[in-house]
């Protein structure tokens, strides 16, 4: 299954990033929640900062474009195969930088993609 980093993860169960972690796990994906606040989601500790990670297939973004700025170099350094820009996280500048490095970019909703088998 696809190792997915959920960037913008939060322990708040009413947030879509939290729901995405649960759903990714439900579908059997190796899931790494990365967020600004400490906590846990579905038994996984939310990693803070910019943790070193290997073999990342997908980064699914739940940060708005302004908050993404601090993560540009980090996101690109993980060499994901794709980046999913969830609603509210669209960022033409980061998408352009990613595509220049051969990274697929998708404007879509991780939750919807999983539910229709398009993940």
C-alpha beads as a LAMMPS data file, in Angstrom:
LAMMPS data file: protein, C-alpha beads

119 atoms
118 bonds

1 atom types
1 bond types

-500.0 500.0 xlo xhi
-500.0 500.0 ylo yhi
-500.0 500.0 zlo zhi

Masses

1 110.0

Atoms # bond

1 1 1 0.000 0.000 0.000
2 1 1 0.991 3.614 -0.483
3 1 1 2.927 5.285 2.347
4 1 1 1.106 8.550 2.865
5 1 1 2.153 11.588 4.873
6 1 1 -0.817 13.585 6.140
7 1 1 0.642 17.086 6.473
8 1 1 -1.512 19.231 8.729
9 1 1 -2.617 16.328 10.932
10 1 1 -4.487 17.252 14.098
11 1 1 -5.907 15.315 17.049
12 1 1 -9.210 17.181 16.550
13 1 1 -11.645 14.492 15.303
14 1 1 -13.859 17.047 13.541
15 1 1 -11.063 18.063 11.129
16 1 1 -10.693 16.470 7.710
17 1 1 -6.994 15.753 8.251
18 1 1 -7.922 13.601 11.236
19 1 1 -10.627 11.831 9.255
20 1 1 -8.140 11.207 6.442
21 1 1 -5.719 9.439 8.793
22 1 1 -8.513 7.145 9.982
23 1 1 -9.700 6.427 6.450
24 1 1 -6.195 5.799 5.084
25 1 1 -5.592 3.289 7.873
26 1 1 -8.975 1.689 7.196
27 1 1 -7.901 1.154 3.587
28 1 1 -4.593 -0.358 4.720
29 1 1 -2.213 2.474 3.826
30 1 1 0.977 3.084 5.792
31 1 1 0.065 6.485 7.239
32 1 1 2.287 9.099 8.871
33 1 1 0.512 12.039 10.516
34 1 1 2.639 15.200 10.649
35 1 1 1.277 18.285 12.362
36 1 1 2.028 21.319 14.462
37 1 1 0.442 20.041 17.669
38 1 1 1.319 16.983 19.672
39 1 1 -1.249 14.277 19.968
40 1 1 -2.341 11.064 18.415
41 1 1 -4.783 9.796 15.839
42 1 1 -5.993 6.193 15.813
43 1 1 -3.044 5.137 17.956
44 1 1 -0.464 6.930 15.759
45 1 1 1.615 9.686 17.307
46 1 1 1.447 12.956 15.370
47 1 1 5.005 13.809 14.394
48 1 1 6.006 17.453 14.758
49 1 1 8.400 19.555 12.751
50 1 1 9.884 18.048 9.615
51 1 1 10.705 14.433 10.432
52 1 1 13.006 12.430 8.176
53 1 1 10.927 9.857 6.279
54 1 1 11.737 7.329 3.572
55 1 1 9.758 5.777 0.724
56 1 1 6.954 8.343 0.693
57 1 1 4.446 7.666 -2.056
58 1 1 1.966 10.455 -1.343
59 1 1 1.796 13.655 0.658
60 1 1 -1.762 14.783 1.254
61 1 1 -1.926 18.438 2.280
62 1 1 -4.294 19.882 4.850
63 1 1 -2.489 23.214 5.241
64 1 1 -3.499 26.372 3.418
65 1 1 -1.063 27.859 0.906
66 1 1 0.346 30.375 3.396
67 1 1 1.176 27.684 5.994
68 1 1 2.730 25.479 3.308
69 1 1 5.518 28.019 2.652
70 1 1 7.573 26.781 5.606
71 1 1 7.316 23.212 4.296
72 1 1 8.212 23.656 0.597
73 1 1 11.789 22.378 0.912
74 1 1 10.709 19.615 3.272
75 1 1 7.907 18.397 1.002
76 1 1 10.177 18.310 -2.029
77 1 1 13.006 16.647 -0.055
78 1 1 10.762 13.652 0.680
79 1 1 10.592 12.934 -3.085
80 1 1 6.972 11.785 -3.050
81 1 1 5.457 10.319 -6.189
82 1 1 2.493 12.673 -5.793
83 1 1 1.060 15.497 -3.741
84 1 1 -2.675 15.793 -3.143
85 1 1 -3.912 19.346 -2.603
86 1 1 -7.125 18.895 -0.647
87 1 1 -9.837 21.580 -0.835
88 1 1 -8.442 24.754 0.729
89 1 1 -4.843 23.606 0.244
90 1 1 -4.511 24.444 -3.447
91 1 1 -1.157 26.079 -4.185
92 1 1 -0.112 26.750 -7.800
93 1 1 3.421 27.725 -6.772
94 1 1 4.123 24.490 -4.872
95 1 1 2.418 22.474 -7.612
96 1 1 4.696 24.068 -10.213
97 1 1 7.824 23.336 -8.137
98 1 1 6.705 19.738 -7.596
99 1 1 5.949 19.101 -11.269
100 1 1 9.378 20.487 -12.182
101 1 1 10.822 17.654 -10.064
102 1 1 8.609 15.033 -11.707
103 1 1 6.125 14.843 -8.842
104 1 1 2.488 14.289 -9.817
105 1 1 0.124 16.895 -8.384
106 1 1 -3.579 16.344 -7.809
107 1 1 -6.218 18.836 -6.729
108 1 1 -8.712 16.564 -5.063
109 1 1 -10.059 15.212 -1.821
110 1 1 -8.281 12.265 -0.243
111 1 1 -11.490 11.113 1.452
112 1 1 -13.418 11.110 -1.823
113 1 1 -10.566 9.483 -3.728
114 1 1 -10.466 6.637 -1.211
115 1 1 -14.238 6.171 -1.201
116 1 1 -14.466 5.850 -4.988
117 1 1 -11.377 3.656 -5.347
118 1 1 -9.364 6.351 -7.100
119 1 1 -6.583 6.702 -4.519

Bonds

1 1 1 2
2 1 2 3
3 1 3 4
4 1 4 5
5 1 5 6
6 1 6 7
7 1 7 8
8 1 8 9
9 1 9 10
10 1 10 11
11 1 11 12
12 1 12 13
13 1 13 14
14 1 14 15
15 1 15 16
16 1 16 17
17 1 17 18
18 1 18 19
19 1 19 20
20 1 20 21
21 1 21 22
22 1 22 23
23 1 23 24
24 1 24 25
25 1 25 26
26 1 26 27
27 1 27 28
28 1 28 29
29 1 29 30
30 1 30 31
31 1 31 32
32 1 32 33
33 1 33 34
34 1 34 35
35 1 35 36
36 1 36 37
37 1 37 38
38 1 38 39
39 1 39 40
40 1 40 41
41 1 41 42
42 1 42 43
43 1 43 44
44 1 44 45
45 1 45 46
46 1 46 47
47 1 47 48
48 1 48 49
49 1 49 50
50 1 50 51
51 1 51 52
52 1 52 53
53 1 53 54
54 1 54 55
55 1 55 56
56 1 56 57
57 1 57 58
58 1 58 59
59 1 59 60
60 1 60 61
61 1 61 62
62 1 62 63
63 1 63 64
64 1 64 65
65 1 65 66
66 1 66 67
67 1 67 68
68 1 68 69
69 1 69 70
70 1 70 71
71 1 71 72
72 1 72 73
73 1 73 74
74 1 74 75
75 1 75 76
76 1 76 77
77 1 77 78
78 1 78 79
79 1 79 80
80 1 80 81
81 1 81 82
82 1 82 83
83 1 83 84
84 1 84 85
85 1 85 86
86 1 86 87
87 1 87 88
88 1 88 89
89 1 89 90
90 1 90 91
91 1 91 92
92 1 92 93
93 1 93 94
94 1 94 95
95 1 95 96
96 1 96 97
97 1 97 98
98 1 98 99
99 1 99 100
100 1 100 101
101 1 101 102
102 1 102 103
103 1 103 104
104 1 104 105
105 1 105 106
106 1 106 107
107 1 107 108
108 1 108 109
109 1 109 110
110 1 110 111
111 1 111 112
112 1 112 113
113 1 113 114
114 1 114 115
115 1 115 116
116 1 116 117
117 1 117 118
118 1 118 119
